[in-house]
Amino acid sequence: MTRPVRAAAVAMTLAALACTKPQAPVQPIPFSHTVHAGVNAIGCRMCHAYAEHSPVAGIPSMARCFGCHKFVARDKPAVQDVVKAYQEGKPLEWYRVYRVPDHVYFTHERHVAAGLRCQICHGEVQQMDVVHQASPLTMGWCVDCHRARHAPTDCLTCHK
């Protein structure tokens, strides 16, 4: 394969990868954001309590889940699994959907303080039965968002 052909093949592969959406991880128990955030209108930060002050939004503790589910929907098998795990002291191991590269400094705190809705980056989660990564979180995508909102775009904003 000649060098220009190889370079074109690499470029096409990279372009194809950039257009593919990461698959949603299979979680230990089916969890519907449509039911929680949509139908029941539970706000994001009610469960993702660390979003205001942390790089990661966090996953709700089993105690937080049990706080509602000791009363609500106890007849549903998935809820019964949650209650059982809580009562046995076995935390559920949820799989992350979003992750920024290690060389990127990110905090939800600044974005929440700026008044950005979670849906800007995470999509219409309240309409997702299975949460998937809605935005690419590429450098270009983030820089375009910063430019559109007149937020800082110098390198040290995100790269410490």
DRENTORLUM-345836 format. One record per residue (C-alpha): residue in three letters; x, y, z. Coordinates in steps of 0.001 Angstrom, whole numbers, plus 500000, padded with zeros to 6 digits. Layout:
REM DRENTORLUM-345836
<residuo: ALA	px: X	py: Y	pz: Z>
...
END
This chain:
REM DRENTORLUM-345836
<residuo: MET	px: 500000	py: 500000	pz: 500000>
<residuo: THR	px: 501445	py: 503360	pz: 499047>
<residuo: ARG	px: 501885	py: 506082	pz: 501612>
<residuo: PRO	px: 499046	py: 508347	pz: 500269>
<residuo: VAL	px: 496649	py: 505381	pz: 500123>
<residuo: ARG	px: 497576	py: 504328	pz: 503666>
<residuo: ALA	px: 497121	py: 507900	pz: 504901>
<residuo: ALA	px: 493704	py: 508072	pz: 503233>
<residuo: ALA	px: 492693	py: 504751	pz: 504796>
<residuo: VAL	px: 493746	py: 505960	pz: 508248>
<residuo: ALA	px: 491872	py: 509240	pz: 507748>
<residuo: MET	px: 488713	py: 507399	pz: 506669>
<residuo: THR	px: 488932	py: 505060	pz: 509664>
<residuo: LEU	px: 489357	py: 507964	pz: 512075>
<residuo: ALA	px: 486443	py: 509809	pz: 510477>
<residuo: ALA	px: 484242	py: 506717	pz: 510808>
<residuo: LEU	px: 485191	py: 506305	pz: 514466>
<residuo: ALA	px: 484403	py: 509959	pz: 515140>
<residuo: CYS	px: 480891	py: 509450	pz: 513742>
<residuo: THR	px: 480028	py: 506363	pz: 515748>
<residuo: LYS	px: 478176	py: 506777	pz: 518997>
<residuo: PRO	px: 479507	py: 504823	pz: 521962>
<residuo: GLN	px: 477169	py: 502062	pz: 523042>
<residuo: ALA	px: 475377	py: 502368	pz: 526349>
<residuo: PRO	px: 476887	py: 500000	pz: 528905>
<residuo: VAL	px: 474697	py: 497205	pz: 530234>
<residuo: GLN	px: 473912	py: 498113	pz: 533823>
<residuo: PRO	px: 473507	py: 495584	pz: 536667>
<residuo: ILE	px: 469804	py: 496457	pz: 536986>
<residuo: PRO	px: 467641	py: 498091	pz: 534320>
<residuo: PHE	px: 467209	py: 501752	pz: 535217>
<residuo: SER	px: 464911	py: 504111	pz: 533331>
<residuo: HIS	px: 465661	py: 507811	pz: 533393>
<residuo: THR	px: 462364	py: 508207	pz: 531481>
<residuo: VAL	px: 460498	py: 507021	pz: 534584>
<residuo: HIS	px: 462628	py: 508861	pz: 537144>
<residuo: ALA	px: 463574	py: 512146	pz: 535411>
<residuo: GLY	px: 460748	py: 512221	pz: 532860>
<residuo: VAL	px: 457480	py: 510870	pz: 534239>
<residuo: ASN	px: 458269	py: 511632	pz: 537890>
<residuo: ALA	px: 460208	py: 514842	pz: 537130>
<residuo: ILE	px: 462978	py: 514083	pz: 539632>
<residuo: GLY	px: 465714	py: 516650	pz: 539029>
<residuo: CYS	px: 469192	py: 515480	pz: 538011>
<residuo: ARG	px: 470873	py: 516752	pz: 541173>
<residuo: MET	px: 468440	py: 514928	pz: 543433>
<residuo: CYS	px: 470283	py: 511711	pz: 542582>
<residuo: HIS	px: 473547	py: 513066	pz: 541160>
<residuo: ALA	px: 474307	py: 515094	pz: 544261>
<residuo: TYR	px: 477991	py: 515768	pz: 543545>
<residuo: ALA	px: 477362	py: 517620	pz: 540279>
<residuo: GLU	px: 477376	py: 521040	pz: 541932>
<residuo: HIS	px: 480790	py: 520651	pz: 543558>
<residuo: SER	px: 482742	py: 517903	pz: 541825>
<residuo: PRO	px: 484315	py: 516781	pz: 538563>
<residuo: VAL	px: 481926	py: 513811	pz: 538513>
<residuo: ALA	px: 478199	py: 513988	pz: 539122>
<residuo: GLY	px: 478268	py: 510783	pz: 541136>
<residuo: ILE	px: 475984	py: 507831	pz: 541322>
<residuo: PRO	px: 473321	py: 507826	pz: 544022>
<residuo: SER	px: 474023	py: 505759	pz: 547100>
<residuo: MET	px: 471954	py: 502677	pz: 547767>
<residuo: ALA	px: 470516	py: 504519	pz: 550767>
<residuo: ARG	px: 469273	py: 507298	pz: 548469>
<residuo: CYS	px: 467578	py: 504777	pz: 546186>
<residuo: PHE	px: 466093	py: 502953	pz: 549170>
<residuo: GLY	px: 464855	py: 506260	pz: 550594>
<residuo: CYS	px: 462206	py: 506321	pz: 547874>
<residuo: HIS	px: 461914	py: 502661	pz: 547007>
<residuo: LYS	px: 461060	py: 501540	pz: 550516>
<residuo: PHE	px: 457683	py: 503091	pz: 549595>
<residuo: VAL	px: 457554	py: 503373	pz: 545803>
<residuo: ALA	px: 457206	py: 500589	pz: 543201>
<residuo: ARG	px: 458195	py: 497824	pz: 545621>
<residuo: ASP	px: 456338	py: 495263	pz: 543483>
<residuo: LYS	px: 458663	py: 495732	pz: 540483>
<residuo: PRO	px: 461398	py: 493087	pz: 540131>
<residuo: ALA	px: 464190	py: 495613	pz: 539448>
<residuo: VAL	px: 463198	py: 497611	pz: 542525>
<residuo: GLN	px: 463106	py: 494417	pz: 544566>
<residuo: ASP	px: 466690	py: 493750	pz: 543411>
<residuo: VAL	px: 467714	py: 497234	pz: 544557>
<residuo: VAL	px: 466012	py: 496827	pz: 547937>
<residuo: LYS	px: 467572	py: 493387	pz: 548421>
<residuo: ALA	px: 471057	py: 494680	pz: 547579>
<residuo: TYR	px: 470589	py: 497584	pz: 549997>
<residuo: GLN	px: 469370	py: 495357	pz: 552807>
<residuo: GLU	px: 472286	py: 492957	pz: 552266>
<residuo: GLY	px: 474769	py: 495828	pz: 552179>
<residuo: LYS	px: 475867	py: 494965	pz: 548640>
<residuo: PRO	px: 476418	py: 498059	pz: 546498>
<residuo: LEU	px: 475409	py: 497849	pz: 542864>
<residuo: GLU	px: 478293	py: 498383	pz: 540460>
<residuo: TRP	px: 476969	py: 500812	pz: 537883>
<residuo: TYR	px: 479037	py: 501433	pz: 534752>
<residuo: ARG	px: 479985	py: 504960	pz: 533750>
<residuo: VAL	px: 478474	py: 506302	pz: 530566>
<residuo: TYR	px: 480629	py: 509447	pz: 530282>
<residuo: ARG	px: 484352	py: 509836	pz: 530789>
<residuo: VAL	px: 486724	py: 512574	pz: 529692>
<residuo: PRO	px: 490358	py: 511728	pz: 528933>
<residuo: ASP	px: 492767	py: 511774	pz: 531881>
<residuo: HIS	px: 494612	py: 514806	pz: 530493>
<residuo: VAL	px: 491446	py: 516921	pz: 530641>
<residuo: TYR	px: 490465	py: 518823	pz: 533763>
<residuo: PHE	px: 486687	py: 519010	pz: 533976>
<residuo: THR	px: 484334	py: 519965	pz: 536745>
<residuo: HIS	px: 480556	py: 519999	pz: 536683>
<residuo: GLU	px: 480677	py: 522802	pz: 539255>
<residuo: ARG	px: 481579	py: 525561	pz: 536776>
<residuo: HIS	px: 478998	py: 524388	pz: 534268>
<residuo: VAL	px: 476226	py: 524169	pz: 536882>
<residuo: ALA	px: 477220	py: 527619	pz: 538226>
<residuo: ALA	px: 477033	py: 528995	pz: 534676>
<residuo: GLY	px: 473410	py: 527846	pz: 534523>
<residuo: LEU	px: 473873	py: 525157	pz: 531887>
<residuo: ARG	px: 471175	py: 522513	pz: 531836>
<residuo: CYS	px: 472474	py: 518953	pz: 532128>
<residuo: GLN	px: 470823	py: 518202	pz: 528767>
<residuo: ILE	px: 473311	py: 520470	pz: 526947>
<residuo: CYS	px: 475976	py: 517768	pz: 527302>
<residuo: HIS	px: 474014	py: 514687	pz: 528305>
<residuo: GLY	px: 471085	py: 514975	pz: 525898>
<residuo: GLU	px: 467430	py: 514609	pz: 526755>
<residuo: VAL	px: 468117	py: 512066	pz: 529508>
<residuo: GLN	px: 464558	py: 512357	pz: 530771>
<residuo: GLN	px: 463523	py: 510629	pz: 527514>
<residuo: MET	px: 466096	py: 507800	pz: 527737>
<residuo: ASP	px: 465160	py: 504417	pz: 529108>
<residuo: VAL	px: 468800	py: 503405	pz: 528679>
<residuo: VAL	px: 471249	py: 506281	pz: 529033>
<residuo: HIS	px: 473805	py: 506554	pz: 526271>
<residuo: GLN	px: 476480	py: 509116	pz: 525530>
<residuo: ALA	px: 474648	py: 511854	pz: 523644>
<residuo: SER	px: 477605	py: 514121	pz: 522864>
<residuo: PRO	px: 481117	py: 513224	pz: 521721>
<residuo: LEU	px: 482997	py: 515236	pz: 524388>
<residuo: THR	px: 485762	py: 515862	pz: 521884>
<residuo: MET	px: 487997	py: 518875	pz: 522232>
<residuo: GLY	px: 486397	py: 520484	pz: 519177>
<residuo: TRP	px: 482898	py: 519926	pz: 520522>
<residuo: CYS	px: 483814	py: 521484	pz: 523883>
<residuo: VAL	px: 485671	py: 524431	pz: 522315>
<residuo: ASP	px: 482708	py: 525138	pz: 520004>
<residuo: CYS	px: 480417	py: 525216	pz: 523059>
<residuo: HIS	px: 482793	py: 527531	pz: 524933>
<residuo: ARG	px: 483016	py: 529883	pz: 521948>
<residuo: ALA	px: 479244	py: 529959	pz: 521524>
<residuo: ARG	px: 478844	py: 530928	pz: 525194>
<residuo: HIS	px: 481869	py: 533270	pz: 525344>
<residuo: ALA	px: 483528	py: 530988	pz: 527908>
<residuo: PRO	px: 487324	py: 530774	pz: 528203>
<residuo: THR	px: 489070	py: 528843	pz: 525441>
<residuo: ASP	px: 492686	py: 529131	pz: 526532>
<residuo: CYS	px: 494446	py: 525771	pz: 526928>
<residuo: LEU	px: 494800	py: 525959	pz: 530729>
<residuo: THR	px: 491026	py: 526145	pz: 531153>
<residuo: CYS	px: 490834	py: 522395	pz: 530531>
<residuo: HIS	px: 494437	py: 521195	pz: 530492>
<residuo: LYS	px: 496237	py: 521632	pz: 533822>
END
